[in-house]
Amino acid sequence: MFGIVLIDKPLEFSSHDVVAKLRRKFNTKRIGHAGTLDPMATGLLVIAVGPATRFLQYLPLEPKVYRAVVRFGISTDSYDSEGEITSEMPVPMDLAAQVSEVVPTFLGLQEQVPPMFSAVKVKGQPLYKYAREGVEIERKSRTIHIERMDTLAVGEATAEFEIECSGGTYVRTIAHELGERIGCGAYLQSLVRTGVGKFSLEHASTIDDVSTADLIPLKEALLPMRIRLLSDLETMRVRNGGAVANLIDTTDEFVALAEPSGDIISVAAVLGNVLQPECVIPIESLHAPL
């Protein structure tokens, strides 16, 4: 049993909680996810089951799309609703106009410093552990890209946005910086991830309702990656880690390899005229009953 499944993560569940529950549900230890969501966030988690965990790194997982509600006039140490309040300031009467003026400054390539309440590790320990001990650690900025930040609604003290961004972007930090640039402080009140690459929340299942019938086969999940159909002899060669000829005219870095039945058994690196397998599904896993 293997494949990709889309889960609508509920509130107050960590990504680890979701994985633990699915391990019991699918009766397998081999479960992995592509990108965490904080417990206060809900929405799309892309989960790999069984040997499909080997292929997570090859899935089309960019960009990420979020629905975010930002609360103005209050700042917290975690930049979200779960943190301690650090300051309170009046919200400007012309909040909508100021939001409209400031939002364009977030678009494009940005340098973003991960928040202290994050899973980024320093000296082998996640930053949030330092934060809980009251220790401030110097963090390196990372380059992110915000494709769009659409303002959906603005109230007296809140605004709702749809944000399309690169992986590794902290929407909490965007909320915090939005408050700083407007001058009244702000924090992330709620967050829903609605898209991960080509995968959409509207096609996700709940943890309670998901079943093996919801597993997406690799030949669908890996698209638009090109697929090279193998002969029986080439299939045996690939299963032993051997390379095959590149018969696909492509400039892509990777190509999926499928046995004659059409099932994906490997992803291979494109090395000129050669396709070198990087990961291969064991034959007993590929043909095991669900």
C-alpha positions in Angstrom: 0.0 0.0 0.0 1.4 3.3 -1.0 0.5 6.7 -2.5 -0.2 10.3 -1.7 -3.2 11.5 0.4 -4.5 15.0 1.0 -5.6 15.8 4.5 -7.6 18.7 5.9 -5.7 19.3 9.2 -8.1 20.3 12.0 -7.4 23.0 14.5 -5.1 22.2 17.5 -3.7 19.2 15.8 0.0 19.3 15.0 1.3 17.8 11.8 2.9 15.1 13.9 -0.5 14.3 15.5 -1.9 13.8 12.0 0.9 11.5 11.0 0.5 9.5 14.2 -3.2 9.0 13.7 -2.8 8.0 10.0 -0.1 5.4 11.0 -2.7 3.7 13.1 -5.4 4.1 10.5 -3.3 2.7 7.7 -1.5 0.3 9.9 1.9 1.3 8.7 4.9 3.2 10.3 5.9 4.7 6.9 4.0 7.9 6.8 5.5 11.3 6.1 4.2 14.8 5.3 5.4 17.6 3.0 5.6 20.8 5.1 4.3 21.3 8.6 1.4 23.4 9.8 1.2 24.9 13.2 -1.5 23.6 15.6 -3.3 26.9 15.3 -3.5 26.6 11.6 -5.8 24.4 9.6 -5.9 23.2 6.0 -4.0 21.1 3.5 -1.3 18.6 4.4 0.2 16.5 1.7 0.9 13.0 3.2 2.9 10.1 1.7 2.0 6.6 2.7 4.3 3.6 2.5 7.2 3.7 0.0 5.8 6.9 -1.4 7.6 8.7 1.4 10.7 8.3 -0.7 9.2 10.5 -3.4 8.0 13.5 -1.3 11.0 15.5 -2.4 10.0 15.2 -6.0 6.4 16.2 -5.8 5.3 19.6 -7.2 4.9 21.4 -3.8 5.3 25.0 -4.8 3.8 27.5 -4.4 1.9 27.5 -1.1 -1.4 29.3 -0.9 -2.9 30.6 2.4 -6.0 32.4 3.8 -4.8 34.5 6.7 -6.7 36.8 9.1 -4.5 39.4 10.7 -5.5 41.2 13.9 -4.2 44.8 14.2 -3.5 46.8 17.3 -1.9 44.0 19.3 1.5 42.3 19.1 2.4 38.9 20.5 5.8 37.3 21.1 4.9 34.3 18.8 3.3 36.6 16.2 0.1 34.6 16.4 -2.9 34.2 18.7 -1.2 31.7 20.9 1.5 34.0 22.2 1.8 36.5 25.1 0.8 40.0 24.3 3.8 42.3 24.1 2.1 45.6 23.1 -1.2 47.2 22.4 -1.7 50.3 20.3 -4.7 52.1 18.7 -5.7 50.8 15.2 -5.7 53.7 12.7 -9.1 54.8 11.5 -8.0 54.5 7.9 -6.8 50.9 8.2 -8.1 49.8 4.8 -6.2 52.6 3.1 -3.0 51.9 5.0 -3.2 48.2 4.3 -3.7 49.0 0.6 -0.6 51.1 0.6 1.7 48.7 2.5 0.7 45.3 1.0 2.6 45.9 -2.3 5.9 46.3 -0.3 5.7 42.6 0.5 5.6 41.3 -3.1 8.5 39.7 -4.9 11.7 38.5 -3.4 12.0 39.2 0.3 14.5 38.5 3.1 12.6 37.0 6.1 13.9 36.2 9.5 12.3 33.1 11.0 10.4 33.8 14.2 11.7 32.6 17.5 8.6 30.4 17.9 9.5 28.2 15.0 10.9 24.7 14.3 14.1 26.1 12.7 17.0 24.4 14.5 20.0 26.1 16.0 22.7 23.9 17.5 20.4 20.9 17.2 17.5 22.5 19.1 14.3 24.1 17.6 14.0 27.8 18.2 10.7 27.5 20.0 12.5 25.7 22.8 14.8 28.6 23.3 11.9 31.0 23.1 10.0 29.1 25.8 13.1 29.5 28.1 13.1 33.3 27.3 16.3 33.1 25.3 16.6 35.2 22.1 18.8 33.6 19.4 20.3 35.4 16.5 18.7 34.0 13.3 19.8 34.2 9.7 17.4 35.6 7.2 16.2 33.5 4.3 15.1 34.5 0.8 11.4 34.0 0.2 9.1 35.0 -2.7 5.6 36.3 -2.4 3.8 36.1 -5.7 0.6 37.8 -4.6 -1.0 39.1 -1.4 -4.7 39.8 -2.2 -6.7 41.7 0.4 -10.1 40.0 0.7 -11.7 42.1 3.4 -10.8 44.8 6.0 -12.7 45.5 9.2 -12.2 47.9 12.1 -9.2 45.9 13.5 -8.8 42.9 11.2 -8.0 42.1 7.6 -8.2 38.9 5.6 -5.7 38.0 2.9 -5.0 35.3 0.3 -1.2 34.8 0.1 0.6 32.8 -2.6 4.2 32.3 -1.6 7.3 30.1 -1.7 7.9 27.3 0.7 9.5 28.2 3.9 7.6 31.5 4.2 6.3 32.3 7.7 2.9 34.0 7.4 3.1 34.8 11.1 6.1 37.0 10.3 4.2 38.6 7.4 1.4 39.5 9.9 3.9 40.9 12.4 5.8 43.0 9.9 2.5 44.2 8.4 1.6 45.6 11.8 5.1 47.2 12.2 4.9 48.9 8.8 1.5 50.3 9.6 2.7 51.3 13.1 0.1 49.7 15.3 1.3 46.1 15.7 -0.5 43.0 14.5 -0.6 39.2 14.9 -1.9 36.3 12.9 -5.3 35.5 14.2 -6.1 32.5 11.9 -4.5 30.6 9.0 -5.8 28.1 6.5 -3.5 26.5 3.9 -5.6 26.1 0.7 -3.0 25.0 -1.8 0.4 23.2 -2.0 1.7 23.2 -5.5 -0.9 21.5 -7.8 -2.8 20.1 -4.7 -5.9 21.8 -3.4 -7.7 21.8 -0.1 -11.0 21.1 -1.9 -9.8 17.6 -2.7 -8.6 16.8 0.8 -10.2 14.3 3.3 -10.6 14.6 7.0 -8.6 12.3 9.3 -11.7 10.4 10.3 -13.0 9.9 6.7 -9.8 9.2 4.8 -9.3 5.6 3.4 -7.1 3.7 1.0 -9.5 4.7 -1.7 -8.2 8.3 -1.4 -4.6 7.4 -2.1 -3.3 9.2 -5.2 -1.0 7.0 -7.3 2.5 8.3 -8.0 1.8 8.4 -11.7 -0.7 11.2 -11.0 1.0 12.8 -8.0 4.3 13.3 -9.7 2.8 15.1 -12.8 3.8 17.3 -14.6 7.1 15.3 -14.3 7.8 13.5 -17.5 7.4 9.7 -17.4 9.7 7.2 -19.3 8.0 3.8 -19.9 10.5 1.0 -19.4 10.7 -2.4 -21.1 10.7 -5.6 -19.0 14.5 -5.8 -19.3 15.0 -2.1 -18.3 12.6 -2.6 -15.4 14.9 -5.3 -14.0 17.9 -3.1 -14.5 16.3 -0.2 -12.7 15.2 -2.4 -9.8 18.9 -3.2 -9.3 19.9 0.5 -9.4 21.1 0.4 -13.0 20.8 3.4 -15.4 18.8 3.4 -18.6 19.0 5.5 -21.8 17.3 8.9 -21.8 14.8 8.7 -24.7 12.9 11.9 -23.5 13.8 15.3 -25.0 13.7 17.3 -21.8 15.7 19.9 -19.9 14.2 18.8 -16.6 16.4 17.6 -13.7 14.3 14.4 -13.0 12.2 11.9 -14.9 9.8 9.3 -13.5 10.4 5.7 -14.6 7.4 3.3 -15.1 7.3 -0.4 -15.6 5.3 -1.7 -18.6 2.0 -1.7 -16.7 2.4 2.1 -16.2 3.1 2.0 -12.5 5.9 4.3 -11.3 8.8 2.5 -9.8 11.5 5.1 -9.7 12.6 8.7 -10.1 15.8 9.2 -12.0 18.2 12.0 -12.4 18.7 13.2 -16.0 22.4 12.9 -16.7 22.7 13.8 -20.4 21.8 10.7 -22.4 21.4 8.6 -19.2 18.7 8.3 -16.6 20.2 7.3 -13.2 17.6 6.0 -10.6 17.7 8.0 -7.3 15.0 6.0 -5.5 13.2 2.7 -6.4 10.1 1.1 -5.0 10.6 -2.5 -3.9 8.7 -4.9 -6.1 6.9 -6.4 -3.1 5.5 -3.0 -2.2 4.4 -2.2 -5.7 2.3 -5.2 -6.1 1.1 -5.7 -2.6 -2.7 -5.6 -2.1 -4.3 -2.5 -0.6 
